[in-house]
Amino acid sequence: MNHDYLWRIREGLPARGQIGILNRSHYEEVIAPRIHDDALKDEMYPEGMDKDEVWPMRYRQINDFEKHLSENGFKVIKFFFNMSKEEQRERLLERMKDPEKNWEFSFNDVKERRHWDQYQEVFEDILSNTSTEFAPWYVLPADDEWYSRYIITEVMVDCLEKIDPQFPEISDEDRERLDEAIEELENEKN
């Protein structure tokens, strides 16, 4: 591989003054490899490192990366959709049985569901090791979609109020150019 496991996230970061929403992220690199026990088979992983040493190192790297973002003015907010096994089953069955929702279904969802208990252990480990003051996790009661959306809305509104985004101010030079452009368009003949 030509990149480390954080490269896609760095590439996808918003520019200053923009907001980015990532659906999934670098956290996938500390989930699936553990479930499928292929942590040391990929060349993205440190050569010769004991499997049990990889995850604490990754958590530290993720925390360092998120702290770097925070210290440089990028607010990091993380939501974890905590869904019960029964609710997931119901939603999968609905997607499978409703022809209008078949497009939402992936056979891989059923395959991965077979590892439910392992996923829960990994999720707990990740949340415990990567929720920080500068980049907290918000664990959402995902069985209740309305309430989860409510919590997300409250967290995001609070964040935006603290950030207090403002429209950029136009420079004197650009103001002159703008006035000229307005005059040009207003004087344009139809």
C-alpha positions in Angstrom: 0.0 0.0 0.0 1.1 3.5 -0.7 -0.8 5.1 2.2 -1.4 4.7 5.9 -4.9 4.0 7.2 -5.7 7.6 7.9 -5.0 9.0 4.4 -8.5 8.8 3.1 -9.8 10.8 6.0 -7.1 13.5 5.7 -8.0 13.7 1.9 -11.7 14.1 2.8 -11.4 16.8 5.4 -13.3 20.0 4.7 -11.5 23.3 4.1 -11.5 25.9 6.9 -14.9 27.4 7.1 -16.7 24.4 5.7 -18.5 21.5 7.4 -17.8 17.9 6.5 -19.9 14.9 7.4 -18.3 11.5 7.2 -20.4 8.4 7.1 -18.0 5.8 8.4 -14.4 6.7 8.7 -11.0 5.7 9.9 -12.8 3.7 12.7 -13.5 1.0 10.1 -9.8 0.2 10.3 -10.1 -0.8 13.9 -13.3 -2.8 13.5 -13.5 -5.1 10.5 -9.8 -6.3 10.7 -10.4 -7.4 14.3 -13.6 -9.2 13.5 -12.1 -11.1 10.6 -8.7 -11.5 12.3 -6.8 -10.2 9.3 -5.0 -7.4 11.2 -1.5 -8.5 10.3 -2.2 -9.8 6.8 -2.4 -6.4 5.1 0.7 -4.4 4.4 -0.9 -1.4 5.9 -0.1 -2.9 9.3 3.3 -2.6 11.0 5.5 -5.5 10.1 6.3 -7.9 12.9 4.0 -6.2 15.4 2.1 -8.4 17.8 -1.6 -8.4 17.0 -2.5 -7.3 20.5 -0.2 -4.2 20.2 -1.8 -3.0 17.0 -5.1 -1.8 18.5 -3.8 0.3 21.4 -1.4 1.9 19.0 -4.2 2.7 16.5 -6.4 4.2 19.3 -3.5 6.4 20.3 -2.9 7.5 16.7 -6.6 8.2 16.2 -6.8 10.2 19.4 -3.6 12.1 18.3 -5.1 12.8 14.9 -8.4 14.0 16.3 -6.6 16.2 18.9 -4.5 17.7 16.1 -7.7 18.5 14.2 -9.3 20.0 17.3 -6.2 22.1 18.2 -6.2 23.5 14.6 -9.8 24.7 14.8 -11.6 21.6 13.4 -14.4 20.4 15.7 -14.7 16.6 15.8 -18.1 15.2 16.7 -18.7 11.4 16.6 -22.0 9.6 16.7 -22.4 5.9 17.4 -25.7 4.4 16.4 -26.3 1.8 19.1 -28.9 -0.6 17.8 -30.3 -3.7 19.4 -29.9 -7.0 17.6 -33.7 -7.4 17.4 -34.1 -3.9 15.8 -31.4 -4.7 13.3 -33.1 -8.0 12.4 -36.4 -6.2 11.9 -34.9 -3.5 9.7 -33.0 -6.1 7.6 -36.2 -8.1 7.1 -38.1 -5.0 6.1 -35.4 -4.2 3.4 -35.5 -7.8 2.2 -39.3 -8.2 2.0 -40.2 -4.8 0.7 -39.4 -4.6 -3.1 -39.1 -0.8 -2.8 -36.4 -1.2 -0.1 -34.5 -4.1 -1.7 -31.9 -1.7 -3.0 -31.0 -0.9 0.6 -30.2 -4.5 1.4 -26.7 -6.1 1.1 -26.2 -9.8 1.6 -23.0 -8.8 3.5 -25.3 -7.4 6.2 -26.5 -10.9 7.0 -23.0 -12.3 6.8 -21.6 -9.7 9.2 -24.6 -10.1 11.6 -23.2 -13.6 12.4 -20.4 -11.8 14.3 -22.8 -9.7 16.4 -21.2 -10.4 19.8 -17.7 -9.8 18.4 -18.8 -6.4 17.0 -20.3 -5.4 20.3 -17.0 -6.2 22.1 -15.0 -4.2 19.6 -17.5 -1.3 19.7 -17.2 -1.1 23.5 -13.4 -1.2 23.2 -13.3 1.6 20.6 -15.8 3.8 22.5 -13.8 3.4 25.7 -10.5 4.2 24.2 -11.3 7.0 21.7 -13.9 9.1 23.4 -12.0 12.2 24.5 -12.8 15.7 25.8 -11.8 17.2 22.4 -13.6 14.5 20.3 -16.3 12.8 22.3 -18.6 10.0 21.2 -22.3 10.5 21.4 -23.9 7.1 21.7 -27.4 7.2 20.2 -30.3 5.0 21.0 -30.7 4.0 17.4 -33.8 1.8 17.9 -35.6 5.0 18.3 -34.9 6.9 15.0 -36.8 10.0 16.0 -35.0 10.4 19.3 -31.6 9.7 17.7 -32.2 12.4 15.2 -33.3 14.8 18.0 -30.0 14.2 19.9 -28.0 14.7 16.7 -29.9 18.0 16.0 -29.3 19.2 19.6 -25.6 18.4 19.5 -25.1 20.0 16.1 -27.1 23.1 17.0 -25.0 23.5 20.2 -21.8 23.1 18.2 -22.8 25.6 15.6 -23.8 28.1 18.3 -20.4 27.7 19.9 -18.6 28.1 16.5 -20.8 31.1 15.7 -20.2 30.9 11.9 -20.2 34.3 10.1 -20.4 35.2 6.5 -17.0 36.2 5.1 -16.4 39.9 4.8 -15.7 41.3 1.4 -12.5 43.3 1.0 -12.6 47.0 -0.1 -11.1 46.0 -3.4 -13.7 43.3 -4.0 -16.4 45.7 -2.9 -15.4 48.2 -5.6 -15.4 45.4 -8.2 -18.8 44.2 -6.9 -20.2 47.7 -7.3 -18.8 47.9 -10.8 -20.4 44.6 -11.7 -23.7 45.6 -10.2 -23.6 48.8 -12.3 -22.7 46.9 -15.4 -25.6 44.5 -15.0 -28.1 47.2 -14.1 -27.1 49.3 -17.2 -27.3 46.3 -19.5 -29.8 46.6 -22.3 -32.3 43.8 -22.7 
